[in-house]
Amino acid sequence: MNGDFIKKGVKTEITEECLTTNLPDAAWCSATETDRIVGGKPVSIEEHPFMVQVENWRLFAIWTQRCAANILTTRYLVSAASCFRESLAHPETRRIRAGSTFRNTGGVIHNVERIINHPSFGQNGFDGDISIIRLETALVYSNSIAQATIIGQGALIPDNLEVIHAGWGRPSFFGSRAEYLTDVTVRTINNEECARRYLNWPRPHTVTSNMICAGFLDGPADGTCFGDAGGPLIYNKVIIGIASWGKTCANGTYPDVSTSVGSYTNWILETAV
């Protein structure tokens, strides 16, 4: 594995100067509980062909989508460790559905051979909420199944950056699961402000430097919900985060929190081999 899913030849800080340009690589020109997307719009899988559904085995041989993951290579995916933390989260109780816009139908099914959660997950709340999945059989790339690009190690993500969440989760806290893929555009939020707000939550959670907060503070409640964990946080077609946790669904007071991929790119390279 040669790491060809890494954004190459770029520096790792996104600056406001770059954000004012319209160049294809503008961002790189200078140095949830298992959480359908709330406030989003329907999209085709061809919009985000690197996304796959993670399905759980239930009693009576029923399989149902619970999380999402993202294609690194034909055999390796990256998702959230929180999707694989239960006592029954063995490879035989998980499978993936690739190449389908619709939840629980269409596309192709691949069984999971191995699940590797980051070793730090579980030691400090949701820090280290990232997982590598190895498939039993190789994916076949097409218009609806394609390799993702992820951000380089140590990338710095600025506040107020326009980014995209995508997934098959609920459209609201009390809503039923989505029948199709949706996405929504939100903005990154200052980590210190995000951390301060979560300290005021009756059940405090820690926001670390290995996380990215996104949404609209005291504004529209757009973002992730149940079923979106493991899905991507995307900037300029590059995955910068993995949907991890938040308070209820797309809460305007408490931002959605994603794992910052740039904190774990080297681990991904070492693990997805």
RANOR-V59171 format. One line per field, one symbol per residue. ss: DSSP state (~ for helix, > for strand, _ for the rest). phi: phi as a letter, one per 40 degrees, with the letter a starting at -180 (. if undefined). psi: psi as a letter, one per 30 degrees, with the letter a starting at -180 (. if undefined). A space follows every 10 residues. Layout:
ss=???
phi=???
psi=???
//
This chain:
ss=_____>____ __>__~~~~_ _____~~~__ _______>__ >>__~~~~__ >>>>>>>>~~ ~>>>>>>>>> >____>>>>_ ~~~~______ ~~~>>>>>__ _>_____>>> >>>>>>>___ __________ >>>>>_____ _________> _____>____ _>>>>>>___ _________> _>>>>>>>>_ ~~~~~~~~~_ __________ >>>>>_____ __>_______ _>>>>__>>> >>>>>_____ _____>>>>> ~~~_~~~~~~ ~__
phi=.bgccccbgb cbbcbcdccc cbcdbdcbca d.edc.dcgc bcbcdccbcc cbcbbbcbdg gcbacbbbab ccacbbbbab cccbbccccc dccbabbbgb cccgaggbbb cccabbcdcc cgcagccgca abbbccbccb cacbbaccbb cccgcbbccg ccbbbaibcc cadbccccca cbaacbbcbd cccccccccc cdbdbcbbcc bbcaibcfbd cbicadhcdg ccbbbfgbcb abdbaicfbf cccbccbbcc cccbdccccc ccb
psi=kghggkjlgl lgkkleeeff lgkehefgfl .klj.kkkga lkllffeiff klkkkkkllg hkkkkeallk keaffklkak fffhflfghl efgklkjkgk ekkglaakkk lkekkjkkff kffibgkgik kkkklelklj kaffjlklkl llkgkkkllg kjlkkkagal flegllllfl kllkkakkkk eeeeeeefff kfiklkjlfg lkklbjkgbk ikblakffkf lljkkhgkjf lkkdllkbkh kfejlkklkj effgeeeeef ei.
//
